[in-house]
Amino acid sequence: MKIVVTGSLGQISRPLVLQLVKQGHQVTVISSSVSRQGEIEQLGAKAAIGEIEDGIFLSNTFKGQDAAYCMIPPFNFFGDLNLDYHKQALKISTNYVHAIQNAGIKKVIHLSSVGAEKPDGAGVLVFHYIVEGIFSQLPPDVSVTHLRPASFFYNLYAFMDMVKGKGFLEGVIGKLLYLKHYGLKGLLKGYSGIILSNYGASDKIAWVSPIDIAAAIAEEINAEQIGKKVRYVASEELTCQEIASALGNAIGKPYLKWVLISDKQMSDAFIKIGASEKIAKEFTEMNVAMHDGSLFEDYFKNKPDNLGKIKIKDFAEEFAIKYFEQ
């Protein structure tokens, strides 16, 4: 089968390409970076260098393909104060749909997200709702799988500086919370060993590894299917404190705690790291949905029969390597 893969050689696309090539498929990888071409070819795939925002390039690349894996690239949420990610998501997904129809592709795997069924109340994840709506406009003879992964393990890297005692803990609120949980002796030793967010503690979250996402995409590409469907993918279901304990044990801080802070404190922290007030509000809203469980409501109603192979203990080992490298 001839398959086009978007996402260059990112966290999901790299293991996906390796698996598809091993299975004997002819794989074309779209990347915006010419420096990736050699690496893509070394994996046994063909490189197509260009921008998915370029509709003509996309349509030309999709020609002759049997299946397509389509994802929306990460947005610059913490740097572009004028970001209109709704508009960007709409443009990219419309380009995809036009390219799919022009090429006559009949099998599409779209990387969506948990919470994509929500037109509101999921914060920044609303763009997945927008994109699913565009892909659902494809004609009935095109099979589309909206793959909805859970919360990514690798998003936990965002807390690394905090675990080391940097960033939010340098502020007054962080110090007061650390005092509350570890006392003056702990604070004098150097405040580390705490994760702060407006979701956490005993909140139960479904987590996923990109390796398990890639495996699910490959399964959908090889499966017989007609029509549209949603598939959730997750690796493990854990409370945030269970996550903190696993990471803490891996880095020699078994006392690591995941502590709840207020929505305002969270929003202020997002603004501090470069988000606009609007984006900060929407990220905070997403976290609220994680905290109250509404983000995972549909997931737990339609959870996968089998969870992936990668577990928190596997990710914790990777986290520890990066922790001690920095």
PESUL-V42577 format. One record per run of one state. SS is the DSSP state (2 for helix, 1 for strand, 0 for the rest). FROM is the first residue (numbers start at 1). TO is the last residue. If there is no record, write none. Layout:
SS & FROM & TO
SS & FROM & TO
//
This chain:
0 & 1 & 1
1 & 2 & 5
0 & 6 & 12
2 & 13 & 22
0 & 23 & 25
1 & 26 & 31
0 & 32 & 33
2 & 34 & 42
0 & 43 & 45
1 & 46 & 49
0 & 50 & 54
2 & 55 & 62
0 & 63 & 66
1 & 67 & 70
0 & 71 & 84
2 & 85 & 103
0 & 104 & 106
1 & 107 & 111
0 & 112 & 122
2 & 123 & 135
0 & 136 & 142
1 & 143 & 149
0 & 150 & 150
1 & 151 & 152
2 & 153 & 163
0 & 164 & 166
2 & 167 & 170
0 & 171 & 171
2 & 172 & 189
0 & 190 & 193
1 & 194 & 197
0 & 198 & 203
1 & 204 & 208
0 & 209 & 209
2 & 210 & 222
0 & 223 & 227
1 & 228 & 233
0 & 234 & 235
1 & 236 & 239
2 & 240 & 250
0 & 251 & 256
1 & 257 & 260
0 & 261 & 262
2 & 263 & 272
0 & 273 & 276
2 & 277 & 292
0 & 293 & 293
2 & 294 & 301
0 & 302 & 311
2 & 312 & 325
0 & 326 & 326
//
